[in-house]
Amino acid sequence: MRPVAASGDVPEQDLAVPTRLAALRPALAGIGTTLDEGATCAELTREAVRQVGGAAAVLGVADEPGVAYEAVAGDPALLPDIRWAMAAARQESALGEAAPPIPYASHGGARPGLCVPLATDGHPYGGLVCAREGTPFTAEEAESLALLAERAASHIRHAREHERVSGIVGDLQRALLAEPGRPHPNLDVAIRYMPVGQSALVGGDWCETVRLHFGRTLLVVGDVMGHGLEAAVDMTAYRSSLRYIASADLPPHRVLRQLDDSASAEPDRRPATCLIARVDPNRAQVTLASAGHLPPAVIDEKGRTSLLPVPVGPPLGTGLGGYEPATYQLDPPQTLVLFTDGLVEHRGEDIDHSLDRLASVDFEAAAGVEQVIDTVLARLDARHAEDDVAVLAARLRRRDPRDGEAR
């Protein structure tokens, strides 16, 4: 039995434990500073060499040919034979994270080594292999290395889980980023989408084209409140509703009214702005309706830009309705540009000033719709936009009297 210490007396070995842990606290804090697995392994081996000297490396549990030490710190010539390290790592994996450190001695014992389990919560990730000249590793050193390895394994687990979830989110975002419908061949259309930030593939901004009867096409841009995956999910719901409602060939303001009714019936649906343009090539007209959205721009045959005034109703999802149409002449040389606010808005700037900056952009007279979008994105520095950007440019094709469809 272990003797009980007298009152006020604490065994010397018990005093050493908190002291050793306190000394390790800065070392533990320096491991797992990012969600990058490779960086975590490098931090682990550097700290292991700092603690015990010699060399350190990480070895996974994989059995494939060509497996090698990773994140090597110190002199790699000191590390033990890779075959021993692989066997030790597999043994640790079988025993679980509570496995004791496995010692190693080179021929003659001049180069001692140690393999520490790299595992946490029953998840093995291989082993931390350390070696040095001369002095064998002490039990205290082995325990310190085991704590460092456990810390690293926990962060490796988080990094892999983050990578897995990010992959799922990316797949979902790609599925949400559906291509808009195809307009009638009497209309040239170009669309560009630029989500804000580096990690998102799609957000709440969207563009859509819907074929209607008699050669007409519905052009739509929308902007769901917020960013990221949640906004993208609601964006998809708005697009699906639009396609269904547009199949009834209603005028734009009535499409918005039905979209608003549908969205307001779902309490969790985020509000959204939306601009709808129905282009009628036979009459050379465009009819517009807006739900809290910025007005479209039109570029004339000389490359000059102006804005088309449109009565602005409430955003979709409020249930307030009250949308009104506006109809304008649209000739074949003119280009209609629909966009979301991320294209023009800057934090702290008046929106009228932002729109004036767009209206001041001049285009080449013969520029195609793709070139129009390239120019507007470059001139307004959309690459550094503070919000998602979606732009749609459309131009009527001149009718050929020999074209049977046109007749």
C-alpha positions in Angstrom: 0.0 0.0 0.0 1.1 3.6 -0.6 1.8 5.4 2.6 -0.4 8.3 3.5 1.6 11.6 3.9 1.4 13.3 7.2 -0.6 16.5 7.4 1.2 19.3 5.5 3.6 16.8 3.8 3.2 16.3 0.1 5.3 13.6 -1.7 8.0 15.0 -3.9 6.8 13.2 -7.0 3.3 14.8 -6.6 4.9 18.3 -6.4 6.7 17.6 -9.7 3.5 17.0 -11.7 1.9 20.5 -11.6 5.3 22.0 -12.1 5.9 19.9 -15.2 2.4 20.7 -16.5 2.9 24.4 -15.9 6.1 24.3 -17.9 4.4 22.5 -20.7 1.5 24.9 -21.0 3.2 27.3 -23.4 4.3 24.4 -25.5 0.8 23.0 -25.7 -0.6 26.4 -26.7 1.8 26.5 -29.7 0.4 23.3 -31.2 -2.7 23.5 -33.4 -2.7 27.2 -34.2 -4.5 26.5 -37.5 -6.9 24.1 -39.0 -4.1 22.7 -41.3 -3.1 19.2 -40.4 0.4 19.6 -41.9 1.0 22.7 -39.9 -0.1 21.0 -36.7 2.3 18.1 -37.3 5.2 20.5 -38.0 4.4 22.4 -34.8 4.3 19.1 -32.8 7.7 17.9 -34.1 9.4 21.3 -33.6 8.1 21.4 -30.0 9.2 17.8 -29.4 12.8 18.7 -30.5 12.7 21.8 -28.3 11.7 19.7 -25.3 14.0 16.6 -25.7 16.5 17.5 -28.4 17.5 15.2 -31.3 15.0 14.6 -34.0 11.3 14.1 -34.3 8.8 13.1 -37.0 5.2 12.0 -37.5 4.3 8.7 -39.1 0.8 7.7 -40.0 -0.9 4.3 -39.7 -1.0 3.8 -43.5 0.5 0.5 -44.8 1.1 1.6 -48.4 4.5 1.3 -50.0 6.7 4.4 -49.9 5.4 5.6 -46.5 7.9 8.0 -45.1 8.4 10.2 -42.1 6.5 13.5 -42.2 7.1 16.9 -40.7 10.7 16.0 -39.8 12.4 18.4 -37.3 16.0 18.1 -36.3 18.5 15.8 -37.9 16.6 13.1 -39.9 19.7 10.8 -39.7 18.9 10.2 -36.0 15.5 8.7 -36.6 15.1 5.0 -36.2 14.4 2.6 -39.1 11.1 3.3 -40.8 10.1 -0.4 -40.6 10.3 -0.3 -36.8 8.4 3.0 -36.7 5.6 1.6 -38.9 5.3 -1.5 -36.7 5.2 0.6 -33.5 2.6 2.9 -35.0 0.4 -0.1 -35.9 0.8 -1.5 -32.5 -0.2 1.8 -30.9 -3.2 1.9 -33.1 -4.3 -1.5 -32.0 -3.7 -0.7 -28.3 -5.5 2.6 -28.4 -4.4 6.1 -27.3 -3.6 4.7 -23.8 -0.7 2.7 -25.2 2.6 3.3 -23.4 5.4 4.9 -25.4 7.4 2.3 -27.3 11.2 2.5 -26.8 13.7 1.8 -29.5 17.5 1.3 -29.3 19.9 1.2 -32.2 22.7 -1.3 -32.4 24.8 -0.8 -29.3 22.2 1.5 -27.7 24.0 4.7 -28.8 20.9 6.2 -30.5 17.7 5.7 -28.3 14.3 6.3 -29.9 10.7 6.6 -28.7 7.3 6.2 -30.4 4.4 8.0 -28.8 0.8 7.4 -29.7 -0.8 10.1 -31.8 -4.4 9.6 -30.8 -7.4 11.2 -29.1 -10.8 10.0 -28.1 -10.2 6.6 -29.7 -9.1 8.1 -33.0 -5.6 7.0 -34.0 -3.5 9.0 -36.4 -0.2 7.2 -36.1 2.7 8.1 -33.9 5.2 10.7 -32.9 8.7 9.3 -33.4 11.7 10.9 -31.5 15.4 10.0 -31.3 18.6 11.4 -30.1 22.2 10.6 -29.5 23.3 8.9 -26.2 20.9 9.5 -23.3 17.8 7.3 -23.2 14.5 9.0 -22.8 13.2 9.4 -19.2 9.7 8.5 -18.1 9.0 12.2 -17.5 10.1 13.1 -21.0 8.0 10.3 -22.5 5.0 11.6 -20.5 5.6 15.2 -21.8 5.8 14.0 -25.4 2.6 12.0 -24.9 0.8 15.1 -23.8 2.1 17.1 -26.8 1.0 14.2 -29.2 -2.4 14.0 -27.6 -2.8 17.8 -28.1 -1.8 17.5 -31.7 -4.1 14.5 -32.4 -7.0 16.5 -31.1 -6.3 19.3 -33.5 -5.7 16.9 -36.4 -9.1 15.4 -35.7 -10.7 18.9 -35.8 -8.8 19.7 -39.0 -10.0 16.5 -40.7 -13.6 17.1 -39.5 -13.4 20.7 -40.8 -12.1 19.5 -44.2 -14.9 16.9 -44.4 -17.6 19.4 -43.5 -16.1 22.0 -46.0 -16.3 19.3 -48.7 -20.0 18.7 -48.0 -20.7 22.4 -48.0 -18.8 22.8 -51.3 -20.8 20.0 -52.9 -24.0 21.5 -51.7 -23.1 24.9 -52.9 -22.2 23.5 -56.4 -25.6 21.8 -56.5 -27.3 25.1 -55.5 -25.4 27.0 -58.2 -27.7 25.9 -60.9 -27.4 27.4 -64.4 -30.2 29.8 -65.4 -32.6 28.8 -68.1 -31.9 29.4 -71.7 -33.4 32.5 -73.3 -35.0 32.7 -76.7 -32.4 32.8 -79.6 -33.6 36.3 -80.4 -31.8 37.5 -77.3 -28.1 37.6 -76.5 -27.5 37.1 -72.7 -24.4 37.0 -70.5 -24.4 36.3 -66.8 -21.6 36.7 -64.2 -21.6 35.8 -60.6 -18.9 36.6 -58.0 -19.5 35.6 -54.3 -17.9 37.7 -51.6 -15.0 36.0 -49.7 -12.7 33.1 -50.5 -14.6 30.1 -49.1 -18.0 30.5 -50.6 -19.0 29.3 -54.1 -22.5 30.7 -54.0 -24.5 33.0 -51.8 -27.8 34.8 -51.9 -27.5 36.6 -55.3 -28.9 35.0 -58.4 -29.9 35.5 -62.0 -32.5 33.7 -64.0 -33.9 33.6 -67.6 -37.3 32.1 -68.4 -38.7 31.5 -71.9 -42.2 32.8 -72.4 -44.6 32.5 -75.3 -44.3 34.6 -78.5 -40.6 34.9 -78.4 -40.5 36.8 -75.1 -38.0 36.2 -72.3 -38.1 36.9 -68.6 -34.9 38.2 -67.1 -34.5 38.2 -63.3 -31.9 39.2 -60.7 -32.4 38.7 -57.0 -30.6 39.2 -53.8 -31.4 37.3 -50.6 -30.5 39.0 -47.3 -27.3 37.6 -45.8 -24.4 35.5 -47.1 -23.2 32.0 -47.4 -25.0 28.6 -47.4 -28.1 29.8 -45.5 -28.8 32.6 -48.0 -28.0 30.2 -50.9 -30.7 27.8 -49.6 -33.3 30.5 -49.6 -32.1 31.7 -53.0 -32.8 28.3 -54.4 -36.3 28.4 -53.0 -37.0 31.8 -54.6 -35.7 30.5 -58.0 -37.9 27.4 -57.8 -40.9 29.5 -57.0 -40.1 32.0 -59.8 -39.9 29.2 -62.4 -43.2 27.8 -61.3 -45.0 31.2 -61.2 -43.4 32.4 -64.5 -44.9 29.4 -66.3 -48.3 31.1 -66.1 -46.9 34.0 -68.3 -47.9 36.7 -65.9 -46.7 40.3 -66.2 -43.6 41.1 -64.1 -45.5 42.9 -61.3 -47.9 40.1 -60.8 -45.0 37.6 -60.7 -43.5 39.6 -57.9 -46.8 39.7 -56.0 -47.1 35.9 -56.1 -43.5 35.5 -55.1 -44.1 37.8 -52.2 -47.2 35.9 -51.1 -45.3 32.6 -51.3 -42.3 33.8 -49.4 -44.3 35.6 -46.6 -46.2 32.3 -45.9 -42.9 30.8 -44.8 -41.7 32.5 -41.5 -38.1 31.2 -41.9 -37.6 32.5 -45.4 -35.2 35.4 -45.6 -36.4 38.6 -47.3 -35.0 39.3 -50.8 -34.9 42.1 -53.4 -35.8 41.2 -57.0 -35.9 42.9 -60.4 -37.8 41.4 -63.2 -37.6 42.4 -66.9 -39.8 40.9 -69.6 -38.2 41.5 -73.0 -40.5 41.5 -76.0 -38.5 41.5 -79.2 -41.5 41.7 -81.5 -42.5 45.1 -79.9 -38.9 46.1 -79.1 -40.0 46.7 -75.5 -39.0 45.8 -72.0 -41.4 45.8 -69.0 -39.9 46.0 -65.6 -41.0 45.6 -62.0 -38.9 45.9 -58.8 -39.2 44.5 -55.3 -36.8 46.7 -53.4 -34.1 46.3 -56.0 -31.8 48.8 -57.7 -32.8 50.0 -61.2 -31.3 48.5 -64.3 -28.9 50.3 -66.6 -29.2 50.6 -70.4 -26.2 51.2 -72.7 -27.0 52.9 -76.0 -25.5 52.3 -79.4 -22.7 54.9 -78.7 -21.7 53.1 -75.4 -23.3 55.7 -73.1 -24.9 54.4 -69.9 -28.1 55.6 -68.2 -30.5 54.2 -65.5 -34.1 53.3 -66.2 -36.5 54.5 -63.4 -38.6 51.7 -62.0 -41.3 52.0 -59.3 -39.9 50.2 -56.2 -42.1 48.0 -54.1 -41.3 46.3 -50.8 -38.8 43.4 -50.7 -40.1 39.9 -51.2 -41.2 38.0 -48.1 -42.8 41.0 -46.4 -46.3 40.2 -47.6 -47.0 43.9 -48.4 -47.3 43.6 -52.2 -47.8 46.8 -54.1 -45.7 46.3 -57.2 -46.0 48.4 -60.3 -44.7 47.9 -63.9 -42.8 50.3 -66.1 -42.4 49.8 -69.9 -39.6 51.2 -72.1 -38.5 51.0 -75.7 -35.5 48.6 -76.2 -33.9 48.7 -79.6 -31.5 46.1 -80.9 -28.3 48.3 -80.5 -29.1 48.8 -76.8 -27.9 46.6 -74.0 -29.9 46.1 -70.8 -27.9 45.4 -67.6 -29.4 44.0 -64.4 -27.3 43.8 -61.3 -27.3 43.3 -57.6 -26.2 46.0 -55.1 -22.8 44.4 -54.5 -21.7 45.7 -57.9 -22.0 49.4 -57.0 -22.4 49.8 -53.2 -19.6 50.8 -50.9 -19.9 51.0 -47.1 -20.6 54.6 -45.9 -21.4 55.8 -49.5 -24.7 57.3 -50.6 -26.5 54.9 -53.0 -27.1 57.7 -55.5 -23.4 58.4 -55.7 -22.8 54.6 -56.2 -25.3 54.5 -59.1 -23.8 57.7 -60.6 -20.4 55.8 -60.8 -22.1 53.1 -62.8 -23.8 55.6 -65.1 -20.4 57.2 -65.8 -18.9 54.1 -67.3 -18.5 54.3 -71.1 -18.4 51.2 -73.3 -17.2 50.5 -76.8 -20.0 51.0 -79.2 -19.7 47.5 -80.7 -19.1 45.7 -77.4 -20.9 42.3 -77.0 -22.7 41.3 -73.9 -19.8 39.4 -72.5 -17.5 42.4 -73.1 -20.0 44.7 -71.4 -19.9 42.6 -68.3 -16.1 42.4 -68.3 -15.9 46.2 -68.6 -18.4 47.0 -65.8 -16.8 44.5 -63.4 -13.3 45.9 -64.1 -14.3 49.6 -64.0 -16.2 49.1 -60.7 -13.5 46.9 -59.2 -16.0 44.1 -58.5 -13.1 41.8 -57.5 -12.9 43.8 -54.2 -16.6 44.1 -53.7 -18.0 44.1 -50.1 -21.0 42.0 -51.1 -21.9 39.2 -53.6 -22.1 40.4 -57.2 -24.5 39.2 -59.9 -24.7 40.9 -63.3 -26.9 40.0 -66.3 -26.5 41.8 -69.7 -29.0 41.3 -72.5 -29.3 42.6 -76.1 -31.9 42.0 -78.8 -30.7 40.3 -81.9 -31.7 42.0 -85.2 -34.4 40.0 -86.9 -33.6 38.4 -90.2 -36.7 38.3 -92.4 -35.5 35.0 -93.8 -35.6 33.4 -90.4 -38.7 31.2 -90.2 -38.9 31.5 -86.4 -38.8 35.2 -86.6 -41.7 35.2 -89.1 
